[in-house]
Structures are given as structure tokens and as C-alpha cells.
Amino acid sequence: MGALNRNVLVMLGCVICCAVASAAEPQDYQLSLRQLTTNPAVDYFPSWSPDGQSIVFSSSREGQDLWVVPSAGGEATRLTSVTANHPRWSPEGSFIAFDADRGTSLMIVSSGGGVPVKIATPSLSIARGAFGFWSSDGSVLTFSASGEIWSVDLPTGELNQVFAKEGFYARAFSYSPDGRWLTADVDDGERKTEDDVWLIPVDGGEPRRLTDRPGREGNPVFSPDGSMIAYMGTDEAGRSLWVTTVEGDRHIRLTSYEGFNANPRWSPDGASLAFASDRGGSIDIWVMELDLDALRAALE
């Protein structure tokens, strides 16, 4: 396909996006919305346990640590005593990967707490976070370093480059359920001000750009069934949560609150999104239960 045809398709996609997003209010896709944490500190980057019973998140309430809260609500408990951020629960539930040392190293800790273990990434420079996440069988951690996407085989320690594109800065966030694709936000520089959501084939094929709007679109994650991708996008309402198809031909805004909404993470059953928002006065963890039938119908 020529460059002209690609540009035309992008323009048509943006037109469709605006039409679909304005066809219904965001509340039409919400069955419930509840605040999970209430603390004047910053609580953000949630991640569900595989059984859906707990959510781990980053918090500044006692430094910068990981905390765990029951997904149904309750008291949060501190998990780590080292500088920690961007947690992701392993598929079988035994471990949590996170960024440490102010975003310059990748670590793993038991989901019950304890002494973290640093993942060796020799010759790779990690800065502003590795944002590590797991393969479906838990044997591989994929992470970002120097604007490139890498993976480490945990049993052997072998490092593999997954994606690198000169002049582009990429951070990956999730695998598709079939393991063929990665979601990533990609910028054509290191200032991280004009990110777009991309799909990157794991086998090294041609990447696919799903958004092309002004501002930042990032934190993209596959739904558990692989049919949708949730992400954070900037628009006239501030930072909002959006959902798109894997083709990127429909985009629906899920939040109407004009403020900070970011870091969406699907529940294991795909029926809810945990996210960070300042709608309660400080940045806390919220959970939105979705009307999946209405959402899927709007995305068709």
C-alpha cells in the first residue's frame, strides 16, 4: 500500500473515531464505578492478580512502594520496602515484576512479599522504567530499554531484541492472548509528548499504528479475549480512557470526567477496568465495571 493510501486510511480512521466516540456518552458503557483507594498520596499503575481477588499498585504514601488491596474493597497493605513502581502480576500469581532504583532496574518479588530479586540486563540501559510484563506462561519478561523493546527468558537469562526502530522510542505494555502481538506506545523522539498506540508483531513483521491523534495515547493493554485494547488518550477532557479494536478502526472514550484518568488494566474476566484517577481529589485506584454487550456493539 502506498503512502498516500495509508494517509487516506488514517484520516478516515480519525473521522470514524470521532463519530463513534460522540455517538453515546461514556456512561452508556459503565455498569458501575467505584473508588478502591482513598489516600492523599498518589496511587497509580494497578495490576490485577490472576484470580481477580487483589490489585497491586504503586503508591507514594510511604516513599514509593507497592501496595496490595482487595479488588472488592478493603484495607491496602504494603508489599515492598524498596523504591518500586509499575507492577505487573505474573500469570500464575506467584510473583510481581516491577521497576526499582528509580526506574533504572527490573525486579521480581514474591506476591506475598519478601526480598526482591534483580533481573540481570547486561549491556542494556534502563531509564524512566522498564515497564516489565509477563508472557502467558510466565517464562519470559518483556521490557523497555533505551527506547527499544526486549525480552528476557527467565530460566536461561537470554536476552532478545523484540523491536527497535531508528528515530522511534517505544514502550510495550501487553501481549495478545495468542502471543503474536505486543501493544506499545511509540514516539518519534524521547520527549514522550506525541505517543501513539502501536501493535508490534512478535515475529518481526510490520508494526501497525492504531492511533494518530495529537497528544499522547499510551498504556495500551489487550483485553483477556484479545478483541479490544484499552488505552489512555489526551483530549479536550484531559487524560481519558479509551477502547479500540485490534484493527484500530473504532475508538470509544470510556470516561467523561475532565481530569486525570490513566493506566487502564483489565480484570482477568475482562468485565472491569482498574485505573488511576484524580476524580476523588487525589490520584487513587478506581474500578469501572463495563457493559460489554453495549461496548462490543458500538465497536462493530
N, C-alpha and C positions, 0 to 999 in steps of 0.2 A: 504494500500500500504506500502511495506517495505521501510526501509531507503535506501537500495541500489537502488530500483526502483525510489525513489524520487530524488536521486542524479543523476541518469541517465537522468531523465526528465529535471532537472535543467541544466545539461551540454548540452543537445540537444537544450533547450531553448536559451542558450547563443550563440550556433552556429547559430541558426536561426536568432537571433537578429542581429548578426554581418553581416550575409548575406543580410538581408533585408535593414539594415542601409546603406550598401555600394552599394545597387543596384541603387540608384538615389541620386543626390545631394539634400541637404536640400532646395535649391531654387526651386526645382521642386514642392514643396508643398506650396509655397508662392505666393499669388497674389499681395501683396503689403506689404511694411514695412515702417513705419513712426515713427518719434520721436515725442512724445507727450509733454514732458517737456524738457526744456533746462536751467539748473541751475547748478552752480558749486557745490552745496550741493548734498547730497545723497538722491535721490528719489527712493523709492522701495516699495514692497508689495502693488501692486494695487488691487482694488476690484471694479467691475462694479456695477452701480445702476441697479435695475431690468428692467428699461425701456431702458437701454443701452446708455443713453444720457450723463452720467457722470462717472468719475472714481475717487474714493478716494484713497489716497496713503499716506505713511509715508514719512516725509521729515525732514532733519536736517537743512533746510535753516534758521529757526528762533528757534533754540533749537531742540526739537524733537516733532513734531506736525503732525496732519492730515491736508491734503490739498485736495481740490477737483478741478478737471479740466474737461472741456467738452471733451467727447470722440472724437469729431470731430476736436478738437484742439482749443486753446484759452488760456486765462489767468487763471492761477491757483489762487484759493482763500483759505485763511486759515480757517479751521473749528474749531480747538481746541486751547486752551491756556494752556493745561496741558501736561505733558510728555505722548506721545501717540505713539503707534506702532501697526503693524499687524491688520489693519482694515478689517472688513467684513460687507458688506451691508446686511440688513435684507431683506427677500423675498418680502415684500410689499413696501419697500423703505423708511419707516418712521424713521428707526434707523440704527446706525452703532455701532457694537461691536468692542472693541479694547483693547490692553494691556496698562496698565498705571503703574505708580510708578516703572518705570524701569523694567517692566516685572514681577512684583510681584502681580498684581491685575487685574481683569477683569472689564471693564466698558462699559456702553452704553451711547451714546449721540444721540440727535435728528439729522437727516440728514441735518437739516437747521442750526445746531449749538446750542449753549446753554450750560447749566450746565450738566456735565455728572453725571450718577448715577452708583455707585459701586455695582457690583453683589456680594452678600454675599456667600462666600465659606468656612464656618467654618470648622475647623479641617483639611483643605487641604492646603498644602504648594505649592504655585505657584512661580516658579523661571524660568528665561530665557524666559518668555512668556507663556500665556495660549493658544494663537492662537485660540480664540473662533470663532465658526461659527454656523449658524442657521439651525434648521430643516426646512423642506419645508413649514410648516405652521407658522413658526416664534415663536412657543411657547416654544421651547427648544434651549438652547445654549449648545453646546458640546465643551469641552476644555481639556487641558492637565495640570496635576498637579502631581509632583513627579514621572514622568515617566509613569503615568497611564492616562487613558482616562476616563473622567467623563462627565456627563450631568447635567444641572440644569433646572428644569421645572419652567419657569418664572412666571406663575400665582401663584404657590404654594411655590416656593423656594426649592422644594425637590431635593436632590442630589442623583444621581445614578451612580454607577461604571459601565462603559461600557467595559473596557479592562484593564487587568493587567496581566503581565507575569513575574515571578521572573527572575531576571537577564537581563531583557529587558527594554529599555527606549523608549516610544512611544509618538508621537505627531500626532494627527489626523488633517485632513485638509478639508474633504468634505463628504457629504452623497451622495450615489447613488440616482438618481431621485425617485426610488421606496422606498427609506428609509431603504433598507435591509442591505446595506454595508456602511462601512466607509473606506476612504482612509487614510493611515497613513504612516509616515516614522518611522522605528523601528530600534533601535541599541541595541546590546547586551552589552551595558555599557553606561556610562554617558558622555563620551568624544565626542560623536557625530561625529565620523570620519569614520564610516563604516555603514551608514544608508542604508536600503533597503526599497523599496515600498511594502507595505502590503495592502491587503484587509481584513477588520475585520468585521465579521458578527455582526449585532446589536443584534441578538437574542442569542448570546453567543456560536455560533458554532465554527468550526475550522477555524482559520485565514488562509489566502492564501498569500504566498510570491510571488511577481511578478518580482522582480529583485534580482540578486545575483552577481553583478559585484563588483570589488574592488572600494573603494572610496565611495562617498556619492551619494545616489539617494533620493531625498526628494521633499517636497512641492507638493505632488500629489493631483490632483483635477479631479473629474469627468466632462466630457462634459455634456451639458444640456440634451442630449438624452440618456446618460448613456452608449454609445457604446465605448468611449475612455477615457483614463486617461492621462493627461499631467503632466509631472514632470521635475524636474531639475536633471541632472546627470553629474558627473565629468568624463572626458575622456581626450584624448590627446589634445583636443581643449580647455580645461579649463572647465568652467561650461556651459553646453549646455542644450537646451530644447529638451525634448523627448516626444513621444506619444506612448502608448501601448494599447493593447486590455484589456478587463476585465479578459481574461484568462492569459494574460502575455506572450503569445506565439509569439508576434511580437513586435519589438521595433524600432521606426524610429526617427532619430535625425532631428530636425527642424531647427537648427541654425548651420551655418558654421563659424560664427565669433569666433575667438580664444581668448576668454576673459571671461567676466562675463555675464552670461545670467541666470536669476533665477526668482522665484516667479510667475510662469505662472498662469493666471486666464482667464477662458473662458468668452466671451461675452454672454449675455443672449440668443442670437440666435445661438450660437455655431460656428459662422463663423470666429471669430477672437480670438486671444490671446493677452492680455496685459501682459507685463513682464518688469522686470528691467534689464538694460544692461549698460555697460560702453563703448560701441562701439562709442559713440559720444564724449568721452573724460572724462566724469564724469558719475556716475550712475544715469540714468534717466529712465522715463517710456516710453516704446515703445509699438506699436500695430502692430501685424502681422495678416493680413488677409490671410486665408488659402484656398487652393484649396481642398475643402472637398472631391470631387469625386476622385481626384488623391490620396489623403491620405487614404481614405477608401479602395480604390482598392489595395493599397500597403499593407494594414493591413489584407487583406483577406487571 
